[in-house]
Structure formats: structure tokens, C-alpha cells
């Protein structure tokens, strides 16, 4: 497992086995020239000549490893290309390239079993952020780059890099030290959430998710509550119970609360869908569509992980996470199509499909949030609709909110963190899709309206009356994202970096 630490000395003074640095596509910038001049003062043979011979130009996705001597000692120089960094446009894309480049370097360290390395980053202004933000983002990326799900592999060889990566920055600057530490906290919490999401449903059961949440609560002195099936029935949570009662494994609703010392702090509530395995219920999925349904708890994993971070960083923000957790299973006790359920706020819904279960459990969790915490803002996050993955692919989480200011803030923070969102419309025209003749609403939209992701968000809007609210659909981003190396295979921890930065933006 990777160990990231601040470098105890300036970059070139650290006695390590590899030196990692980043260059632009021209290899002609002032910083690049100074860097190569410094290396060539000590290195044999000339690094610049070797780059030319290998046709390494610092282009995007280029990466080269050069074996050479540094002050007479054999070392590796890992050069990572960033492409054209001269443009002032798309700074977020250059930051993203830096994340991926760092992961490429870490993969080389892992493949070659290089035990120690030091990394230095270019001037933060290239990336459109302050240095402390750059250090934080890159420490997150380093931890995320090393994650792999190998719990059940007897041969775990080369699955993780058991080395030390030193970050070269001015350690006398306390702001930089704090930024680095924040990044490590966020990265480690994200890795824990990915592990929870990757574990199969026979292990990561509803009660096991609750147990993991309880450990986090105990570690950070958070308030912890777990409502069981009977509690949910007593509260009138007909949506949650309709799903939960189909399984022999009892579900629960986990509530984590962080209270800051500041008494007038804003209150933000996170609500995450936690279906530990989704068969579709009576509306049974085809077997090929059931593969990967262990990831249907990724929303719950995200809000629990975010509380892990908040508990460690302790911002002046009142934060609550509510995770309704259950299995969606077919049985003699399972909900049926045409059943009508009554939610905690008294609204009713007819079940058109038992495979649209996520919105049923989220609805009661949203009601609970408003009734008992009166939050200023609610963000719910869920692998809610396959339609979102078809609409936006794997690189953008779907964002739906009636609040323009909230949408703008989340979009900007998505670009900052690499945890990107794209807003979909919530026009009133779509409301007609979930109308019903026998209940207040239906749990799926009429096929005549299409736009299943949008109609699902309109369903959820019935359960938020006062708070500012945003819905994040991570169906396409929660797992198996292609082409982004630091996300690897399996779970990605989608939404954690975004929600964390959103909460921290209110810290005062």
C-alpha cells in the first residue's frame, strides 16, 4: 500500500530511487529548461539527449523512464508529458492530465518495484489553482491511483505498490502541509468507500454497511443511529419497507451526524442510496443485467465516506448523512407491481416497476432529513437510472436541481476535483410523466415521455419541500469507468470528492 509523505528535503536533495517530474509538450518552457539543466548537471548520460533519441516530446499521455546516474548513484528518472500547458483555457483539463500522469508514474514504480520516489509539480498557476489546492488534489490522486480490489486474490503480487512517494513542497508553509494532509484524508476515505462498494452482496450486507458506518462514527466521535425495519414501519416509511421486506436480510437506515462547535453553522444533509444487491425484485432483471448490481449501494458508500472525511477535518458545518440500506429481492413478501405505498410525508405512489426501488427508499430518507434536521441544503446521490449512463456516459455524473446557484457551484467544484457533473433539465413538462390515476404519483415515468433520469428526479422532488436540493445520478460514474487510470477497475468513489469540497466551501 502506498505511503505518501512530505519530502524532508528539497526535491533533488532526497536520496530516493526515482525522481518524477512533469514537462510540457514543447520541452522549451523556462521551467522545463531549468529542470533539464539541473538534471544534466548531475546525470549521466544527458537526459535531454535521451529524450530526443526516444522521441519524447512531453506530449499528453507520454511517459518515459530513463535509467541513469545521479551523483554517481543509479536512479530512475520518470518524465511525464502534460501536453500543451500554454493555453489559459480548460485549466481543469490540464489538472486532470496531471492526475493521470501521476498515476502513470505510480504504475511504473509498481511495475518495476521501485521502493522510493520523489515527485515535484510544475507551477500551480499553470493549472489555474493555488499551490495548496494543487498539493491537495495530487495527494488525493496518488492515493486513488494505488487502489485495487484484491481482497479475495490469493496471489496479490503487484496489485499495490508498497513504496514511499515523497511530495516536494515547502514544508515550512503550514497551509501546504494542511492541504497535503487533507488530500491524504480524502484519498484514504475514498479508497475505503471503493472497497465497500467492490465487496459482494454476500459480504457487504445491509448490516455490514451499518457496521462500517458505526466504526467511522466511533473513530471521529460522530452521532450514529441505525433505524431497523420495525422503526421504519413505525415512522410510516412505506417506500423503504416495500423494498426491504422482500429480503430475509433486514435492512436499516443509517444516520451519521457531525456537529461543529459553531452554533449557527449551515446544515447540509447527504442522502445516499444503499441497495447492497439489486435483483430487480419481482420485476426481475435478466441475468446479464444483474452483473455488477453490488455497486447499487455506491450512493450510501459515498455519503458514509464523506462523513469519514468530515469527521477527520472538522469544518464549521453541520453535516448529516442518511443512508437507507436494503436488498432488492424477489420473495413471497416482496412488493408487487400495482402495489400502492404511503411515504413518511403522507404521499402515495403506485409501483409500476419493483426495479425502480432506489427512489422508493430515497423518498423516505429525504422526508426524514427534512422532518428531523431541517437542513439548509440536501444532496442525494444514487446509482438511480441506467438512462443517465446512456445520456452522459461514464465521465459525468448527472446533476438535477431546480436551484441555478447550487447547480453552478456543483459544476465548478466538479471541474476543480475531477469529480465532474453535468446538469440535466427539470422542466415542469416532465412532471406529467409520473402522474397516476390511482395514487399521487407513480414510481416510474410513462414511456411516452422518455427521459427516465429526469422523471426520476421529479419523483424525488415530491419529498423535498423546504431545503435547497440537488440530485446526483452516479449510475454511469460509480464503477467501471474506462480510460481514467487512477479510477482503475471496479468502484470509483464517485461523488465523494465533489461533496467534500462542497461542504468545505461553507467552512468559515
N, C-alpha and C positions, 0 to 999 in steps of 0.2 A: 504494500500500500504506500502511495506516495507521501513523502514528508516535505512540506513546503515551509521554508523559514526565511526570515530576512537575512541577507548576506552580511556577515560580520565585518567585511572589509569592502573597499571599492571594487568594482567589477573585476579588474584584471589582477587584483592582489589576492583573490581567493584561490587556494590550492585545490582545484577540482579536476575531474577527469574530462569535462566537456564545457565549452563556452558557447552559449546560444545567443545569437543576435539577429536582428531583422534589418533588411535592406529594401530600398525602393527599386523599381524596375529599371532605373537608369544607371544605378551604381555611380552616379555622378553628383549627388547632392553633397553639400558641405559636410553634413554629419556623417554620411557614408564614407567620404574621402578621409575624414579624420579617423574614423573607425578602422579602415583598412591600413592607414598609415601606422596606427598604433599597433595593430596586429603584426604587420610586417616588420616592425622594429624588433620583435621578439621571435617571430615564427620562421620556421624553415620547412619547406620551401615557401616562396611567395604565395600568399593566399589569393591575391588578386590575379596572378598568372594562372593559378589552378582553376579559378572561377571561369576565366576566359577559355581555358582549354576544355572545360566541361560544359561550355556554353550556358553557364548560369548567369542570368541577367537580372535576377531579383524579381522576375515576373510573378504574378499571382499564382499560388499553389506550387511554385518551385521550391525545392528544398534540397540542400546538398550537405553531405558530411565529408569533411576533409581531415585526414589523419596527418598530423604534423607535430613539430616540437614547439614547446613554449618554454623559453628559458631553459632549454635542454631536456625538458620532460615531455614524454609522449602524451598528447592530448587530442581530443576531437573538437573541431570547430563545426558547429551546426549553423548553417546560414539559411534563413527562411525569407522567401520573397513575399513582399506585400503588394506588388504591382505599382501602379501609378498613385503616389500619395500627394501629388502636387495640387490636385483639384480641391476646391473648397466645398464641392458638392458631395452628397452621400457620405458624410463622415461616418455614419452608422455602418455603412458597408465596409469601410476601412477598418473600423473597430472589429467587425465580425471576422474579417480576414485575419486580424491579429489573433483572435481566439483560435481560429482553425490552424493558423500557423504554429501557435504554441502547442496545440495538440499534436501536430505533425512532428514537432521536435521531441515531445514526450514519447511518442510512439517509437522514434528512433532510439531513444535512451532505453526503452523497454526491450526492443528487439535485440539491441547489442549488449544488453545487461550492463550498461554504464552506471556505476553506483552513485556518482555525484556530478552535479552540473550547476552552473550559474547562468541566469538569464538577465539581460538588460533590454529595456524597451526604449524605442525612439521617443522623441519629444512629444509630450501629451497633446500639444496644440495641433499636431497632425491629425489627431483623432477627434478633435472638437470637444475635449473634456479637460478638466484639471488633472494634475498628476495623481492626486489622491484617488480620484474616480477611476483612472486607468489602472492603478495598482489594485484596487478592489476588484474590478471587472476581470483582470487577468488572474488573480489568485482564485477567483471562482472558477474560471475556465480551466485552470490547472487541475483542481480537484475533480471537476467533472470529466476531464479528459482521461483520468485514470480509472473511472468506474467501469466495471464489467460484472455481470451477474454470473458467478461461478460457484455458488454455494453448494451445488449438488454434483460438481465435476470432481471425480477422484483425482484426475490429473489437472491440476490448476496451473501447470507450468506456463509462464509467460502471460498469464492473464492480467496481472497487475505489476506495476513497476515498484519494486521495493527499494527505491532510492531516495536521495535527498536533492531537492531543487531549491537553490538559493535565489532569492529575488534581490537584485541590486538596486537599492534606492537609498536616499539619505535617511539613515535610521535615527539621526538626531532630531528629525522632524516628527513630532508626535502625531500630527494629522496623518502622515503617511503610514506610520505604524498602526494607528487605529483603523485606517482604511484596509490595510493588509489583513488585520485580524478579523474585520467584518467579512471580508471576502472568504476567508477560511471557514468562518461560521456558516455562511450561506452555502458554500460549496459542500461542506460535510452534511448539512441538513438535507440538501438536495440529493446527495448520494444515498442517505438513509431512506428518503421517500422513494427513490428509484428501486431500492432493494425491496421495500414493502410492496410496491406495485408489481415487481417482477416475480415475487413469490406466488406460487399457485394457490388456487382457492381451497385446496385441502389443508393448507398450512396457514395462509393468511385469511383465516375465517373472520367473521364479524367480531367475535370476542377477542381474537388475537390483535386485530386492528385497535380495539379499545385498550388492550393491554399495552401496546406500543405507545398509544397516546398517554396512558397513565404514567409510563416511565418518563416521558418528556415532561409531564406536569410535575412529577416529583423532583426531577433534575433542576427545574427552573422555578419552583415554588408557584406554579400556576394553579388556579382553581380547576378541579376536574369533576365532572358529573357524567354518569352514563345512565340514560333512561332505558329501561328494558321494555319488553313487549307489553307487559301489563301497564307500565307507566304511560306508554304511548296510547293504549286504549283508553285509559282514564282521562287523558288530555284531549281525547277526541281526534287523534291523528289517523283518520280513516285512510288517507293515502299511503302513509308509511305501513300501516298494519295490513293493508291489502296486498302489499308486496311481501312483507316479512313473514306473514302467516303461512305462506306456501312452502317454507323451508323448515326442516327439522332443526336446523342450526339457528337458534334465536339471534335476531339482530339487536341493535341498540342504537341510540342516538348519543354520540359523544359530544360533550361541550367542554371546551378549554377556554379559560378566561385569564387575561393578563390585565392587572390594574396598575397603572402608573402612580407615582407619588403625586403628580399634578392632579388637582381635583377637577378642574374644568377642561380636561383634555377631550378632544373629539373621540367619539366612539365609532369604531369600524367593526363590522361583523362579516366574517368569511363563512360561506356555506359551501360544503363540498360533497358531491355525490359519492357514496361508498358502496357500490354493488360489487361484492367480492367475487362473484361469478354470475354471469347473466346468460341463462339458457333461453331467455325469451318468455319463460313461464308457459302458460297454456298455448300462447301464440309462439310455439316452439321454433327456434331458429334452425335452419338447415345446418348440418354438422360442420360444413366448411365455413360457415359464418360464426360458429361458436368458438373457433380457434382464436385465442387472444382475448377472450372475454374476462380473463382475470384482471385485465387492465381497466375494467369498468369502475374500479374504485380509485382511479387516479385523482379525481377531484378531492376525495377525502384525504388521500395521501398528501396532496398539495397544501391543504389548509392546516393539516397537522404539522407538516414540515415547516410551514411559515410560522406557526406558533413556537416551534422549536427555536427558530431564529429570533423571534420577538422576545422570547423568554431570556435568551442569552444577551441580546443587545439592549433590552430595557428602554425603549423610547418613551417619550411622554405622550403616548397614545393609548387609549383604552381599546383593547382588541379582544374579540371573542371569535372562536371558531366553532362551528356546529357541523358535525358530520353524521348524517343519517346513514347507517351501515346495515346492509342486509344482503341476502342471496335472492336471486330471482329464479325460483324453481317451480316446475310443474308438480302438482300433487293433488290429492283429494281436498286439501284445504286451500289450494291456490285460488287467486282471483280469476274470474272468468270474463270473457268479452260480454258486454252489455251490463255488467255489474255497475252499480252506482255507488260512489263513495262520498262521504262527507268529511271535509277537511277541518282543521282546527279553527279556522275562521268562519266556519258555517257554510262555506260554498260547497257546491256539489259538482261532481264530474262523472260522466259516463265513460267506462273503459272501452274504447274501440279496439285497443291492442294492449295485451299484457306485456308486450315487448317495448312499450313506451312507459317503462316503470320508473325511470330516473326522475322524471318530472313529478311523479306522484310522491316520492319520498322527499324531494326538494321542497315541494309546496308546503308540507307541514313544517319543515325546518325553517323556511322563510317566515311562516306565521309565528313560530316560536321565537325567532330572533326579534321580530317587531314587538311582540307582546311583552317579553321579559327583559329586553335590553334597550329598547327604544333607540336604535343606532342612528347616527347621522348618515352613514353610508353602509350599504350591503353590497358585497361582491359574491356572487355564486359562481362556482366553477364545476364543470361536469363534462364527461365524455357523453354528451347527450344525443347527438344526431349524426348518423353516418353521412347525412346530406351535407354537413359542414365540411367534412373531409373532401367530398366531391366538389364543393364550391371553392374552397380555399387551398386544398392540398395539404401538405404536411408542414408548411413553413409559416403559416399564420393561424393563430387562434381566432375563432370567431368572436367578435365583440358586439353585443347588442345592449343598448341603453337608450332611454328617452332623454338623457341628460347630455347635452352637447359639450359642456365643460368637462364632465367626467370622461367622456369619450376622447377628447383632445389630450387630457392628461395621461390616460392609459396608453394611448397611441404613442405619445412622446417617450414615456417610460419603457415601452416595448422596444423602441428603437435603441434606447440607451443600453438596455440589458441584453438585447438579442432575443428576448422572450416576446416576440412580435405579435401584435393583434391587428385585425382588420375589421372595421365597423360594417355591419350589415344593417339594412333599414328595419325600422319598426313602425311603418306606416299603419294608420288605423284600418286601412283597407284589408289588412291581413286578419283582423280580429274575427271577421265573419267565418274564417276557416275553422274555428274551434267552437262555433255555436252548436247547440244541441236542442232538440225538441223535448228531451226528457230530463235534462239536468242543466245546470248553469252553463257548463262548458263540457267539451269532450277532450280526452287526453291525447288525441292526435288530430291533425288538421285534415280537412277534406282534400282529397286528391285533386279536386278542381283548382285549388289554389297553389299547389306545389309548395316550394319554399319551406320545406319541413323544419329547417333550422330556425327560421323567423317565426313560424307559427308556434314552435315550442317555446320560444322566448315570450310570446304573447300569453301562452298558458301560464308561465311563471309570474308574469306581471300581475296576475289576479291575486297574488299573495303578498305583494308589497304595496302598502298604502301610503306610508309617510316618508320613508327613508329615500335618499338618493340611491339609485340601484344600477348595477351593471351585471350582465350575464356573460360568462366566458364559456364558450363551447370548445373543448380541447380534444374532440373526437379525432381530429387529424394530426394533432401535435403531441399527444400523450405518449405515443410509443411508435417504434419502427420508423423513425424519420430518416430518409435517405440523404446521403451527401454531406451531412454535417458531422464531421468526425468526432467532435467532443461530446456528441449525444450518443454515439455508439449504437449498439443493438438494444432492443427492448425498451424499457421505460426511460423517459426523458426528464421527468420532473417539471413538465410544462406548467407555467403559471406561478411557480414559486418565486423566481427572481422578480417577476413583474409585481406580484402582490407585496413582496417585501419592500421593494423600492417605493411602491405607492404608499404604504404605511409610514415608512421612514420620511417621506416628503412632508408629513404632518408633524414631525418631531420638532418641538420648539422648546 
